[in-house]
Amino acid sequence: MDISIIGGGYVGLVTAACLSNNGHTVICVERSKEKIKKLSTGKTPIFEPGLEELIKLNLGSGKLSFTTDLSYAVKNSEAVFIAVGTPMIEESEGVDLKDICNVFKELAYILKDNTLVIVKSTVPVGTNRMLRDLVRGMNPTLNFDIVSNPEFLRQGSAIKDFENPDRIIIGSETKASRDIMESVYRIEKLSKVPILHTGLESAELIKYAANAFLATKVSFINEIAALCEKIDADVNIVSKGLGLDDRIGARFLDAGPGYGGSCFPKDAAALVHLGKEKKVPQRVTEAGIAANNATKQRMIINIINLCNGCVEDKTILVLGVTFKADTGDMREAPSLTIIPALMENGANIRIVDPVGQQEGLSLFPDAKWYDDVYMAAKNIDCMIVLTDWQDFKELDLYRIASNMRKKCIGDLRNIFPRETLKKVGFESIFQVGKK
């Protein structure tokens, strides 16, 4: 099938790479000429394991191309995927739909009859219907349909998630659009994946509800972790006991410094906003958001307590500033709350992150950045683990501890065995959910 993807961001690039790899001919549209120039050589503006390799492979096969020409792409496509950003409005729980509305205004006059428009962008409930009506109002003679096809891609494993999804959600109102979507996804490797056909509004809500639920699950285990710290329980063991229950499951039960990223915070807030609009308060989600904010503040307090109640003039090495491993995304990362608080209390911050420096330099201009953990650890007073990169899990802890001024560690991802930390010489240890 001939497909175009509008939007060369995270979702758009992963969708374009994977659909072209599945045999479709895909044109990806992006406004920036500079970005298109890089993408056309296989260089990506984001870090996602395996993405550059997949793009290069399908550029070479001729199944994938990039352009700034929206009209050209759309007129040569049977289906058009929309993957433009829908960020939160600052100082609000609402969502900024300006960019996606502008795209649909352009589509109104360049879409061919019987083209299917598929919205991958995460949008508030009712948006797809509004966008369809917008186009029909501008061009009443155009015969087209719209589908809500939310994405469930985890940063760091997006290609795997696209190729091996738990389910595929298709929100539509016509058999013709459902048939086209079946032909998009019904390849051999996806033949056993459940496809749920539903209406537009249900598909939109599934996306928000899923992320809000997972965010709340993270908040729940972090509150249990806080309790564990007071009663001599081990949150890792508690999490395992919970996860063995099939009704609960083990995923998203890893205690840490709080959730972040582009999805959980935005989607949970948007669900709360929708509840307020419809006068149906989403109290559980509201509590989860509050608990997540409290978790970040608890981490700050625990780090200061770890340093004998004062971080002024102390040198602290932070391992990892991205919101999770295997991504360069800093949006809503716990580091954005924790590091400034430590600096405000007088700490000197050093940072090591495999890919976070490019974005992090502007966010933490007063920190010192290092490429080598062992160099960064010399004569420090404390080391804090904020992101569980695999590189950090494989560090020589004895070598690090022997070069530190104070043998002090805050392992906020619980990546090191406590006995190992003690064995190599750490004297002051904080791990989340452990006394």
Secondary structure, DSSP 8 states (H G I E B T S, - for coil): -EEEEE--SHHHHHHHHHHHHTT-EEEEE-S-HHHHHHHTTT--SS--TTHHHHHHHHHHHTSEEEES-HHHHHHT-SEEEE-----B-TTSSSB--HHHHHHHHHHTTT--TTEEEEE-S---TTHHHHHHHHHHHH-TT--EEEEE------TTSHHHHHHS-S-EEEE-S-HHHHHHHHHHH-SGGGTTS-EEEE-HHHHHHHHHHHHHHHHHHHHHHHHHHHHHHHHT--HHHHHHHHHTSTTT-STT----S---SSSHHHHHHHHHHHHHHTT---HHHHHHHHHHHHHHHHHHHHHHHHTTT--TT-EEEEE--SSSTT----TT-THHHHHHHHHHTT-EEEEE-TTTHHHHHHHSTTSEE-S-HHHHTTT-SEEEE-S--HHHHT--HHHHHHH-SS-EEEETT--S-HHHHHHTT--EEEETT--
